[in-house]
Amino acid sequence: MPYKQTQGIKAEKTVATRNVIDYSIPMRPKGEGSPKVTIRDVARKAKVSTATVSRVLAGLPVVSEDLADRVKAVAAQLRYHPNRVARSLRSQTSRIVGVLIPNIQNPFFTGVIRGIEDVLQATDYTLLLGNSDDNPTRERGYLDLLRAEGVGGMIVVPGEDAAKTYNEILLGGIPVVAIDRFVEDLRCDSVTVANEEGTTAAVEHLIALGHKRIAVATGPQNISTARERLAGYEKALRKARIPIDKSLIHHVVFRQEGGYEATAKLMALASPPTAIFAASDFIALGVLRALHDRKIQLPGQMAVVTFDDMPWAAALSPPLTAVSQPTYELGATAARMLLARIREPERPIERVRLQTQLVVRASCGSPQAPKL
């Protein structure tokens, strides 16, 4: 399939497609032995055809608003719920989307999942979530489970050996959209952010404040986001003609313990850094804890800048300067792309890259930071 490169947030309108429901087996009303409510019961009480009930509950704009409200009210009164499994069997398509993320405890993915969920819910798809914990065995297990469940598509944050793993799934006919991390040989749609550019802007800001010994705590080298953020760091230093000191570069896990470990080693150097760039908010939390344990004050004795900009970053003392990435739009864009792929399996592969923004706060000691 041909490739189409896309920069920034892709502006597109997704037309929701739904299947007309002929019949279904809903939940029972309260009470033992109560008969099952069917679409015919709803149609009879609402005094409309079963086709009208089907269209109303599928969200198709084919009846008046008053009639739609009446049908929905009757369905709610009878506690009628369409049977998704039966509908999928009739249409030979699944209305379930599998979503696989590497760390369910990371607030970054909360915003991503919310964006996915909002788009899917509007088109009557259901989200099935898995947490790989960045463990290849666990990732493979979840992927096997999602395939066994017959999902209509997948939105995934790829782990190790991703190209081989996910290309097998693509060959099986299941659409896949990769998010957050980019895998060169994975031939599927993807949504990432401008990691390198965002990091370059952050490090250039530190350089403009007079820092020359700037450290970086980034993720494992086999993860694209870590590599790209390191590339942005090195680009900013080279542009300013500051030598790259390998002792100031640390690859750690994208977790608090990674940031703590890197900072402990940095502060043990004969010539410690004056600024630290943390490649994620989770890493930044570890950095801050290590500095606190050593009674190193921000921003007077150390400047810290992070990547992600979770809501709590602005609530810390001092508030964290951060490269903000559009987490909600990352998820929403991926969901729209997956639905488009399901509708048009042969459409060109799309690679969307969303822009980031440097948000200056007090943790770097910048005079541009808002006064508290």
Buried (B, 14 or more C-beta within 10 A) or exposed (E): EEEEEBEEBBEEEBEEEBBBBEBBBBEEEEEEEEEEBBBEBBBEBBEBEBBBBBBBBBEBEEBEEEBBEBBBEBBEEBEBBBBBBBBBEBEEEBBBBBBBBBBEEBBBBBBBBBBBBEBBEEBBBBBBBBBBBBBEEBBBEBBEBBBEEEBBBBBBBBBBEBBEBBBEBBEEEBBBBBBBBBBEEBBBBBBBBBBBBBBBBBBBBBBEBEBBBBBBBBBBEEBBBBBBBBBBBBBBBEEBEBEEBEEBBBBBBBBBBBBBBBBBBBBEEEEBBBBBBBBBBBBBBBBBBBBEEBEBEBBEEBBBBBBBBBEEBBEBEBBBBBBBBBBBBBBBBBBBBBBBBBEEEEBEBBBBBBBBEBBBBBBBBBEEBEEE
